Amino acid sequence: MQKLHTPSVVHALAAAVLLAASGFSMAQTDAAAKPAAKPAAKKQPVVNPSSRTNLKSAAKNVAAGIEAAEAALTPAELAIAERVHVGKLPCELGAAVDLTADPKAPGYFSVVGKNFKYRMFPVATSTGAIRLEDQKAGAVWLQLANKSMLMNQKLGIRLADECMSPAQLAVAEAIKLNPPASVLDAPKPAVAAAPAAAAPGTSDASAVAAQPASAAK
């Protein structure tokens, strides 16, 4: 014959079941309420401010070195630079060239016009003409007494011609009024005067008599 459970035992078992069920429900609620863990953020590389300062300083030093190298012109080249005509120079066919000296680099010039811009420095010549060059671009500026011209030797073309400053215009006008003698115009040799011929019908004796006494001796 089976033994009947006493009410206290039954109550204890029911309480245990209820407690277990309650704990399981609370565990599910906590799991649902807890947000999903976020993925770990990637660490950004840390840039040292001193590194940026060093890079800027190095860039400034390089630029200063380039300027110093540019400024290292010879006294002869600097003397040529002092004779360069600057300003906006009108040229033929309505063109113009703006030639400006660089205040930070003595002897260097900026030559600007339509569709071109060059940075030039003086180069000594055997003819005495003033010559500026941009060797990287192959551009040459030639300044004569009465005009200037700009050429691109790499392209083999003349970019501007008959460019004149006020001083060059004055020289050009003076040349028009008094053209210089050409090398082809050599002086003509002097021609010796021929002796006067005797008049028709006169003898040699009369011709001699007509000459001065000193010549007749």
KOLKE-426435 format. One record per residue (C-alpha): residue number from 1; residue in three letters; y, z, x. Coordinates in nm, 3 decimals. Last residue first. Layout:
NUM_ala_Y_Z_X
...
//
This chain:
217_lys_12.479_-11.723_10.820
216_ala_12.495_-11.884_10.478
215_ala_12.416_-11.563_10.301
214_ser_12.714_-11.385_10.453
213_ala_12.941_-11.671_10.357
212_pro_12.849_-11.646_9.997
211_gln_12.645_-11.929_9.849
210_ala_12.820_-12.240_9.708
209_ala_12.815_-12.404_10.047
208_val_12.442_-12.377_10.060
207_ala_12.415_-12.551_9.727
206_ser_12.654_-12.816_9.846
205_ala_12.438_-12.878_10.147
204_asp_12.122_-12.894_9.942
203_ser_12.268_-13.174_9.742
202_thr_12.395_-13.162_9.388
201_gly_12.300_-13.414_9.121
200_pro_12.115_-13.173_8.897
199_ala_12.218_-12.812_8.949
198_ala_12.033_-12.627_9.215
197_ala_11.771_-12.377_9.096
196_ala_11.852_-12.006_9.109
195_pro_11.605_-11.807_9.313
194_ala_11.327_-11.634_9.106
193_ala_11.374_-11.265_9.008
192_ala_11.073_-11.049_9.096
191_val_10.870_-10.925_8.791
190_ala_10.820_-10.544_8.754
189_pro_10.466_-10.437_8.661
188_lys_10.412_-10.334_8.295
187_pro_10.351_-9.964_8.231
186_ala_10.004_-9.886_8.087
185_asp_9.982_-9.841_7.709
184_leu_9.608_-9.769_7.690
183_val_9.664_-9.403_7.777
182_ser_9.886_-9.379_7.473
181_ala_10.239_-9.252_7.500
180_pro_10.309_-8.961_7.271
179_pro_10.442_-9.036_6.922
178_asn_10.796_-8.902_6.877
177_leu_10.874_-8.867_6.507
176_lys_10.509_-8.839_6.398
175_ile_10.433_-8.604_6.689
174_ala_10.718_-8.376_6.581
173_glu_10.577_-8.362_6.227
172_ala_10.233_-8.263_6.361
171_val_10.388_-7.992_6.581
170_ala_10.572_-7.844_6.282
169_leu_10.255_-7.854_6.073
168_gln_10.069_-7.669_6.349
167_ala_10.323_-7.386_6.343
166_pro_10.311_-7.365_5.962
165_ser_9.928_-7.348_5.977
164_met_9.739_-7.670_5.933
163_cys_9.391_-7.780_5.824
162_glu_9.349_-8.154_5.884
161_asp_8.974_-8.126_5.831
160_ala_8.725_-7.913_5.640
159_leu_8.345_-7.901_5.605
158_arg_8.259_-8.160_5.868
157_ile_7.887_-8.239_5.860
156_gly_7.592_-8.234_6.101
155_leu_7.399_-7.977_5.899
154_lys_7.326_-7.759_6.203
153_gln_7.662_-7.849_6.360
152_asn_7.862_-7.726_6.064
151_met_8.222_-7.825_6.128
150_leu_8.562_-7.675_6.051
149_met_8.886_-7.845_6.158
148_ser_9.228_-7.742_6.286
147_lys_9.557_-7.929_6.324
146_asn_9.862_-8.000_6.543
145_ala_9.803_-7.794_6.859
144_leu_9.426_-7.794_6.820
143_gln_9.205_-7.531_6.658
142_leu_8.832_-7.600_6.637
141_trp_8.615_-7.389_6.406
140_val_8.239_-7.422_6.463
139_ala_7.949_-7.337_6.230
138_gly_7.584_-7.321_6.340
137_ala_7.500_-7.045_6.093
136_lys_7.367_-6.806_6.358
135_gln_7.616_-6.925_6.619
134_asp_7.921_-6.858_6.405
133_glu_8.172_-7.004_6.647
132_leu_8.545_-7.009_6.715
131_arg_8.705_-7.262_6.950
130_ile_9.065_-7.282_7.069
129_ala_9.119_-7.603_7.264
128_gly_9.182_-7.558_7.636
127_thr_8.962_-7.851_7.731
126_ser_8.709_-7.649_7.933
125_thr_8.631_-7.421_7.639
124_ala_8.601_-7.042_7.600
123_val_8.431_-6.913_7.284
122_pro_8.607_-6.703_7.022
121_phe_8.422_-6.509_6.748
120_met_8.320_-6.611_6.398
119_arg_8.192_-6.465_6.072
118_tyr_8.137_-6.747_5.824
117_lys_8.175_-6.800_5.451
116_phe_8.103_-7.129_5.275
115_asn_8.093_-7.283_4.926
114_lys_8.470_-7.326_4.897
113_gly_8.638_-7.153_5.187
112_val_8.609_-6.846_5.405
111_val_8.642_-6.794_5.781
110_ser_8.621_-6.424_5.870
109_phe_8.730_-6.352_6.224
108_tyr_8.617_-6.144_6.520
107_gly_8.831_-6.079_6.829
106_pro_8.891_-5.713_6.755
105_ala_8.617_-5.561_6.539
104_lys_8.749_-5.310_6.284
103_pro_9.064_-5.508_6.195
102_asp_8.861_-5.826_6.135
101_ala_9.101_-6.122_6.156
100_thr_9.129_-6.344_5.848
99_leu_9.102_-6.722_5.810
98_asp_9.124_-6.857_5.455
97_val_9.043_-7.229_5.456
96_ala_9.187_-7.473_5.205
95_ala_9.088_-7.798_5.033
94_gly_9.328_-8.024_4.845
93_leu_9.190_-8.346_4.997
92_glu_9.316_-8.246_5.345
91_cys_9.355_-7.884_5.449
90_pro_9.579_-7.592_5.354
89_leu_9.551_-7.286_5.582
88_lys_9.538_-6.945_5.417
87_gly_9.612_-6.695_5.691
86_val_9.530_-6.677_6.059
85_his_9.625_-6.899_6.355
84_val_9.416_-6.805_6.660
83_arg_9.617_-6.737_6.977
82_glu_9.525_-6.367_7.003
81_ala_9.157_-6.458_6.977
80_ile_9.179_-6.660_7.299
79_ala_9.304_-6.353_7.488
78_leu_9.016_-6.152_7.343
77_glu_8.774_-6.413_7.475
76_ala_8.927_-6.393_7.823
75_pro_8.914_-6.012_7.817
74_thr_8.541_-6.033_7.740
73_leu_8.408_-5.936_7.401
72_ala_8.204_-5.620_7.340
71_ala_8.323_-5.564_6.982
70_glu_8.014_-5.726_6.838
69_ala_7.784_-5.495_7.032
68_ala_7.983_-5.194_6.916
67_glu_7.967_-5.314_6.557
66_ile_7.590_-5.357_6.583
65_gly_7.553_-5.011_6.739
64_ala_7.763_-4.856_6.464
63_ala_7.541_-5.018_6.204
62_val_7.231_-4.885_6.380
61_asn_7.385_-4.538_6.406
60_lys_7.476_-4.542_6.039
59_ala_7.120_-4.634_5.948
58_ala_6.986_-4.352_6.167
57_ser_7.218_-4.102_6.000
56_lys_7.108_-4.217_5.658
55_leu_6.744_-4.181_5.758
54_asn_6.804_-3.835_5.907
53_thr_6.980_-3.719_5.594
52_arg_6.694_-3.843_5.381
51_ser_6.448_-3.655_5.602
50_ser_6.661_-3.337_5.578
49_pro_6.631_-3.352_5.202
48_asn_6.249_-3.326_5.235
47_val_6.090_-3.528_4.968
46_val_5.814_-3.347_4.779
45_pro_5.547_-3.579_4.654
44_gln_5.489_-3.528_4.284
43_lys_5.184_-3.324_4.189
42_lys_4.983_-3.473_3.912
41_ala_4.975_-3.259_3.601
40_ala_4.642_-3.092_3.521
39_pro_4.505_-3.210_3.193
38_lys_4.604_-2.990_2.898
37_ala_4.347_-2.743_2.765
36_ala_4.272_-2.791_2.399
35_pro_4.454_-2.556_2.173
34_lys_4.281_-2.231_2.058
33_ala_4.283_-2.213_1.678
32_ala_3.942_-2.381_1.636
31_ala_3.770_-2.157_1.892
30_asp_3.932_-1.846_1.748
29_thr_3.817_-1.942_1.397
28_gln_3.458_-2.010_1.516
27_ala_3.444_-1.673_1.693
26_met_3.581_-1.500_1.382
25_ser_3.306_-1.657_1.171
24_phe_3.034_-1.546_1.415
23_gly_3.169_-1.194_1.422
22_ser_3.179_-1.175_1.042
21_ala_2.820_-1.297_1.011
20_ala_2.702_-1.036_1.260
19_leu_2.887_-0.760_1.080
18_leu_2.747_-0.869_0.741
17_val_2.392_-0.873_0.876
16_ala_2.437_-0.530_1.034
15_ala_2.580_-0.389_0.712
14_ala_2.289_-0.527_0.515
13_leu_2.037_-0.369_0.754
12_ala_2.212_-0.034_0.734
11_his_2.223_-0.044_0.355
10_val_1.856_-0.121_0.339
9_val_1.776_0.165_0.575
8_ser_1.983_0.404_0.371
7_pro_1.826_0.288_0.044
6_thr_1.475_0.367_0.167
5_his_1.245_0.083_0.235
4_leu_0.930_0.091_0.029
3_lys_0.603_0.132_0.213
2_gln_0.333_-0.118_0.147
1_met_0.000_0.000_0.000
//
